[in-house]
């Protein structure tokens, strides 16, 4: 088994047929079929159930595909880092970021790291928290900045910021003279919420025998703020998220349990590059210095 065979195998999986994979790989079909058969012989299992128009992965094929993606990603990362070292760029850090990572705490450490290691390239992948956790598990990124809640088992975590929620308004909709809003006041407003916190928000109102007037539930904190910016209601988001929209007005919410932690995570005991290790250690040192 070699990288070329794994590349061919993943191409067949992702294109659905050997003929389409051969076309994308600029190969003729017979040599590609031969390589797939050789791979099956070497593994001692059947990888595909071949249909008239498409192929279906067997259980063994699904397992191999999962590992093949990880191996090819690591090979690509290694090749890139070797090229960077060759040209004096001193490697890279593969880090995943959520869209709401507008945190001064994060960028302060990034600036310090860049001053110490000016040749290191940041390879940034932007996804939501759960997609980044999958990429982290697959070894496609080394570190990730994500938000609670999520299952932290198997992860080493550093809390960059604990964020209370705020109600965020367009300028014309902002309540005058209010520095904090109680849940009872929020019940009188049209609310725009991010789906991840929907259950917790509904429970807050339920505990007070109130019913929230939710006008929009969506999949991204930025979308939540965009709807608020259009004057459609109050967006309920972690306060630091609103920093990306300085033209909006953020008012504190009197609900101490409604918080979200912004955290830097890595897989426990998983191999990472020296640059990623140094960056994680710098964040850890910065956090300890604040205590």
C-alpha positions in Angstrom: 0.0 0.0 0.0 1.4 3.4 -1.0 0.2 7.0 -1.1 -0.5 6.8 -4.8 -2.9 3.8 -4.3 -4.6 5.7 -1.4 -5.0 8.7 -3.7 -6.5 6.6 -6.4 -8.8 4.9 -3.9 -10.1 8.2 -2.4 -10.7 9.6 -5.9 -12.9 6.6 -6.8 -14.9 7.0 -3.5 -15.3 10.7 -4.0 -16.3 10.5 -7.7 -18.6 7.6 -7.3 -17.3 5.5 -10.3 -14.0 4.3 -11.5 -14.6 5.8 -14.9 -15.3 9.3 -13.5 -12.3 9.0 -11.1 -10.1 8.0 -14.0 -11.2 11.1 -16.0 -10.5 13.4 -13.0 -7.0 11.7 -12.5 -6.3 11.9 -16.3 -5.8 8.1 -16.4 -7.4 5.5 -18.6 -9.9 3.2 -16.7 -8.0 -0.2 -16.9 -4.9 0.9 -15.0 -7.0 2.5 -12.3 -9.1 -0.6 -12.0 -5.9 -2.7 -11.7 -4.6 -0.5 -8.9 -7.9 -0.8 -6.9 -7.8 -4.6 -7.3 -4.2 -4.7 -6.2 -5.2 -2.6 -3.1 -8.0 -5.0 -2.3 -5.7 -8.0 -2.7 -3.1 -6.4 -0.4 -5.7 -5.5 2.2 -7.3 -9.0 1.9 -10.8 -7.5 1.8 -13.4 -6.2 -0.6 -13.5 -2.4 -0.6 -16.4 -1.8 -3.0 -19.7 -3.3 -3.9 -19.8 -2.7 -7.7 -23.2 -1.7 -9.1 -24.2 -1.1 -12.7 -23.8 2.7 -12.4 -22.0 3.4 -9.2 -20.0 1.8 -6.5 -20.8 1.5 -2.8 -18.2 1.2 0.0 -18.2 -1.9 2.1 -17.5 -1.6 5.9 -13.8 -2.3 5.2 -13.9 0.4 2.5 -15.4 2.9 4.9 -12.7 2.2 7.4 -9.9 2.5 4.8 -11.4 5.7 3.4 -11.4 7.4 6.8 -7.7 6.5 7.4 -6.7 7.3 3.8 -8.1 10.8 4.2 -6.0 11.3 7.3 -2.9 9.8 5.8 -3.1 11.9 2.6 -3.7 15.0 4.6 -0.7 14.4 6.9 1.4 13.6 3.8 0.4 16.9 2.2 1.1 18.8 5.4 4.5 17.2 5.7 5.3 18.1 2.1 4.3 21.7 2.6 6.3 22.0 5.8 9.4 20.5 4.1 9.0 23.0 1.3 8.6 25.9 3.7 11.8 24.8 5.5 13.5 24.5 2.2 12.7 28.1 1.4 13.5 29.4 4.9 9.9 30.0 5.9 10.3 27.8 9.0 7.2 25.8 8.7 3.5 26.4 9.5 0.7 26.0 12.0 -2.6 24.5 10.9 -5.3 26.0 13.0 -9.1 26.0 12.8 -11.1 29.1 13.7 -14.8 29.7 14.3 -16.4 32.7 12.6 -17.0 34.4 16.0 -13.3 34.4 17.0 -13.1 38.2 17.4 -11.2 38.0 20.6 -8.5 40.4 21.7 -7.1 37.7 23.9 -6.5 35.5 20.9 -4.9 38.0 18.6 -2.7 39.4 21.4 -1.0 35.9 21.7 -0.9 35.5 17.9 1.0 38.8 17.6 3.5 37.8 20.2 4.0 34.4 18.5 4.5 36.2 15.1 7.1 38.4 16.7 9.1 35.4 18.0 8.6 33.2 14.9 8.1 35.7 12.0 8.8 33.0 9.4 5.9 30.6 10.5 2.9 30.6 8.2 -0.6 30.3 9.7 -2.7 27.9 7.7 -6.3 28.9 8.8 -9.4 26.8 8.3 -12.7 28.5 9.1 -15.7 26.2 10.1 -18.2 25.9 12.9 -17.2 24.2 16.2 -18.4 20.7 15.3 -16.8 20.7 11.8 -13.5 21.9 13.4 -13.7 19.1 16.0 -14.0 16.6 13.1 -11.0 18.1 11.3 -9.0 18.0 14.5 -9.9 14.3 15.0 -8.9 13.5 11.5 -5.5 15.2 11.9 -6.3 17.8 9.2 -5.7 20.7 11.7 -3.5 20.8 14.8 -5.3 23.3 16.9 -8.7 24.9 17.0 -10.4 27.8 18.6 -14.0 26.9 19.3 -16.9 27.7 21.6 -18.7 25.7 24.3 -20.9 23.8 24.5 -19.2 20.7 23.0 -17.9 17.3 24.2 -14.4 17.9 25.4 -13.4 14.2 25.9 -10.0 13.5 24.5 -9.1 17.1 24.2 -6.7 19.4 26.0 -8.4 22.8 26.4 -7.4 26.3 27.3 -10.0 28.9 28.0 -9.3 32.2 26.2 -12.4 34.0 27.3 -15.6 33.4 29.2 -18.3 35.3 27.4 -21.6 36.5 29.0 -24.4 36.9 26.5 -25.6 40.2 25.3 -28.7 41.4 23.4 -27.5 43.2 20.3 -29.5 45.8 18.5 -29.3 48.0 15.4 -28.8 51.7 16.3 -32.5 52.6 15.8 -33.8 49.6 17.9 -31.4 49.9 20.9 -33.3 50.6 24.2 -32.4 54.0 25.5 -30.6 54.2 28.9 -30.5 50.5 29.5 -27.2 48.9 30.6 -28.7 45.5 31.3 -31.9 43.6 30.3 -33.8 41.1 32.5 -35.4 38.1 30.9 -38.8 39.6 31.5 -37.7 42.6 29.3 -36.4 40.2 26.6 -39.7 38.5 26.5 -41.2 41.7 25.1 -38.7 41.8 22.2 -38.4 39.9 18.9 -35.4 37.7 19.3 -32.9 36.3 16.8 -30.9 33.3 18.1 -28.2 30.9 17.0 -29.4 27.3 17.0 -26.6 26.0 19.3 -28.0 28.0 22.2 -31.7 27.7 21.4 -32.5 25.1 24.1 -30.7 27.0 26.8 -32.4 30.2 25.9 -35.9 28.6 25.8 -35.2 27.1 29.3 -34.3 30.5 30.7 -37.7 31.8 29.7 -39.5 28.6 30.7 -38.0 28.8 34.2 -39.8 32.2 34.6 -43.0 31.0 33.0 -42.4 33.2 30.0 -42.5 32.5 26.3 -39.8 34.1 24.1 -40.8 35.8 20.9 -38.3 34.2 18.6 -38.5 35.4 15.0 -35.4 33.7 13.6 -33.3 30.7 14.4 -30.2 30.2 12.3 -26.9 28.3 12.0 -24.3 31.1 12.4 -23.5 33.8 14.9 -22.7 36.2 12.0 -26.2 35.6 10.5 -27.7 36.3 13.9 -26.0 39.7 14.0 -26.8 40.5 10.3 -30.5 40.0 11.1 -30.2 42.3 14.1 -28.4 44.9 11.9 -31.4 44.9 9.6 -33.6 45.9 12.5 -35.5 42.7 12.8 -34.9 42.2 16.5 -32.4 41.6 19.3 -29.7 39.1 18.6 -28.7 37.0 21.6 -25.0 36.1 21.3 -21.8 36.0 23.4 -20.8 39.6 23.9 -17.4 39.4 22.2 -19.1 38.2 19.0 -20.7 41.6 18.6 -17.2 43.2 18.3 -17.2 42.3 14.7 -20.2 44.6 14.2 -19.2 47.9 15.8 -22.2 49.7 14.4 -24.5 47.6 16.6 -25.3 48.2 20.2 -24.7 45.4 22.8 -26.7 45.5 26.1 -25.9 43.0 28.9 -28.3 40.3 29.7 -29.2 39.5 33.3 -28.7 35.7 33.0 -25.5 34.5 34.6 -25.8 30.9 33.5 -26.1 32.0 29.8 -22.4 32.1 29.0 -20.0 30.6 26.4 -16.3 29.9 26.7 -14.0 30.6 23.8 -11.4 27.8 24.0 -8.2 26.7 22.2 -8.1 22.9 21.9 -5.8 20.2 20.7 -6.1 16.4 20.8 -4.5 14.8 23.9 -1.3 12.9 23.2 -1.7 13.5 19.4 1.5 14.4 17.5 1.6 18.0 16.3 4.3 20.1 14.8 6.8 22.0 16.9 5.3 25.2 15.8 1.8 24.2 16.9 3.2 23.0 20.2 5.0 26.3 20.7 1.8 28.3 19.9 -0.3 26.2 22.4 2.4 26.6 25.0 2.4 30.4 24.5 -1.3 30.6 25.0 -1.0 28.5 28.1 1.8 30.8 29.5 -0.3 33.8 28.8 -3.4 32.4 30.6 -1.3 31.4 33.7 0.2 34.9 33.8 -3.2 36.4 34.2 -4.1 34.3 37.3 
